[in-house]
Amino acid sequence: MPVTDGSGKVLTASAAKLRLLKSLKCTTKFEKAAWESGARLVAGVDEVGRGSLFGCVVAGACILDPADRIRGLRDSKLLPEEEREKLALRIRQRALGWAVAEVDVGRIDQMNIYHASLLAMRLAVERLQPRPDFLLVDAVVVDFDCAQKKIIHGDALSASIAAASILAKVHRDAIVRAWDPVYPQYGLASNKGYSTPQHKLALREHGPTPMHRQSYAPVAEASEELQENFEFVNEESEC
């Protein structure tokens, strides 16, 4: 059944999902259940950048201190950039352990984004010090030898997963922003590599960079369109 707003207007799938995420409450309920089961070091795990057309996918892993509650944790997508940056700093200073890991665009095109995301999450967990004995993961199972629980919309429900998503988002955004001066026509500083109208228009006009995900349809289509236009111009010039 379509989801509508207060005026009866049907919401897009992304708008409906955003509304759902905003309605969810981020707590330590899942962490408390793990602690009560005997786990001592419970890590939240999440990735960001799956839907981006440009650059790496990044995963975060974070072990929060049960005795030190960090207020304001929620899904990184729901936070203003300035607030994410502040929270990321608090998490890095106060968590018992945290780590991030990247999988580059070449690996994404080679192994597909799903497996690249799983790899990034595994690498982030492997880098955690101290080693976790329980994982809370956003929607998937990580290839790591310890007990774990996958939680749908975990970054909106679990404080640990939210913390991991914030760390990953802030880290990835900084990486993509650093490429903006190199490729200014794509608006990377503002869109972070995602499929905005400006970004797609720039792809059609200039074609993809080596940092674009060639296996993604908008990138592949823009590359093909540019090649066709190039061949047409060549044919015209030979006449």
N, C-alpha and C positions, 0 to 999 in steps of 0.2 A: 504494500500500500504506500503511495507517495507521501512524503513528509512535507508539511506545509508550515509557513510562518503564521504569525497572528492575523494577517490579512487574507489568508487562504491561498497565497502564492506558493506554488510547488518549489521546493528547494532542490538545488542540484545535489548530486551524491556527495560531493566534497563539503558543501555547506551543511548538509544533514549530518555528516560525520562530525564536523566541527561542533555543531550544536550538541551532539551526543557527548563528545569528549568534555565539553564545558560543564555538562550536567553531572559528570562523575566526580567523586570525592577521592582525593589522593591521601592515603593514610598509611600507617605501618601495620595494618591488620595482617597482611601476608607475612611480614617480617616476624611479628609476634608469634604467629602459628609455627613458623620455622624454629624460632628460639625455644618455644615450649616443647618442640619435638626433640630438642637436644642439640640443635645446631648452634654454633658459637659465632661463626663468621659468615653472615648472609650477604651475598652480593647481588645487586640488581644489574641487569645487562640489557642494553638496547643498542640499536644502530640508527643512523640518520643518513639521508642522501640517496635512498633507493630510487626515488622518483626524479632525481636530478638528471639533466642531460649532459652535465659537465663534471669532470673530476672524480675524485675518489669517493668511496663509501667509508664511513667512519663508525666504529663501535666504541661504546664506553662501558666500563664496569666499575661498580662502586660498592664499597662496604661501609655503611653508615654506622656511627657509634650509637648504640642503644641509649647511652646516657647523655647524648648531646643532640637534641632535636634541632634540625635546621628548618626554620619556618619558611613557607612560601614555595616549597617544592611541588611542581606539577609538570605535566607534559610540556616539553620544551616548545612545542608548536604554539602553545597557548600563552606564552610569555613574551612581552616586549623585549627587544634585543638588549636594552640597557639592563633590565632586570635579570635576564639570563646571564649576562656577564658578571653581575654582582654575585648571583647565586653560585656560578661556577667557581669563583674565587673562594667563597665560603666553603664549598664542598671540598676543594683541593686542600684547604687549610685544616678542616675539621673532621673529615672522613677518616676511618681507620685505614683505608686503602682505596686507591683509585688508579685506573689506567685507561688509555685510549689506544686504538689501533686502526690503521688505514689499510685499505686494499685499493690499489691504483686502477686507473681506467683500463689499462691493458689487460689486467686480470679479469675485470668485469666483463669486457668484451669476449674474453677467452672462455670463461666458465659460467657466465650469466650472473645477473645481479643477485638472485636468490642465494646461490652458492657462495658468491663473493661476500654477501652480508653475513652468512653463517661463519665464513672463514674469519672475517673481521671480529666477530663476537668471540670466537674461540681464542684468537690472538690476544684480545683485550683481557679475557679471563686468565689466560696463561701468564700475562704480565703482572697480574695482581700480587702485591705483597702487603699483608700476609695472604697465604693461599686460602681461598674460600672453602667452606665445607657444605654450602648450600647455595643454589642459584635460583633467583627469581628472574624469569626471562620474558620479554615481550613477545608472546605468541608462538615461539618456536622452542626447540630443544637444542642446546649447544653440545658439541662433541667434546665433553669434558667429564672426567671421572669423579663426579660427586652427585649427591641428590639434588634434584631441581624441580621447579614447578613452572610451567608455561602459563601465562596469564594474558587473555585477550584484552586489548587496550591497557596493557600493564603499565605503560608510561603515564596513564591518567589515573591509575588506581593504587600503585605501589610507590612509596616514597623513594625506595632504593632504585627502582627502574627509572623513575623520573629524574633522579640525580644523575644516573648514567646517561640518560638522553640529553640532559643539559650539558654535561661535559663533552659529549660527542658533537652536539650541535655547535657549541661555541668553538670547538677545535676545528671542525670542518668549515664553518663560516670564515674563520681566519685564513684558512688555506685558500679558499675560493677568492676571497677579497684580494689576496696577494697577487692573483692572476689578472685582476682588473686593469692595471696599467699596461700589461702586456697585450691584452685583447680588449681594449676599451669599448669597441663597437657592440659588445654583447651585453653590457649592463650588469656584469657579474657582481659588482659591489652591492647592488640592490636586489637582484633576483637569486643570487647564490647558485646560479646554474640551473634553476628550475624553469619549467616550460611556460614562461610568460609570453604574451603577444609580442613584446619587444624582442625577446630572445629568439623566438621563432622567425620573426621578420629578418633579424640580423643573420640567422642561419641561411635563409633563402637568398639574401643579398651577397653574403661573403663566404658562405660555405662553412663547414665545421673546422675547428682547430684540431691539432693532435690530442688535445685534452678533452675533446667531446667523446661521448660514448657512441661509437660507430654502430653498435648493435641495436641502438634505440631507434624506433621508427622515425621520429621527427628529424633526427640527425641524418639517417640514411636517405630519407626522402629529399632533404635539402641538398645533400651531396649529389644525388642523382639528377636533381633539377638543375643544379649549377653546371654539371657535366653536359647535360643536354643543351643548355644555353650556349656553353662554350663551343660545342660541336656545331651548333647552328650558325654561330658567328663565323666560325672557320669556313663553313660551307659557303656562306654569303661572300666572304672575302675572296674566295677562289673563283667566283663567277665573273 
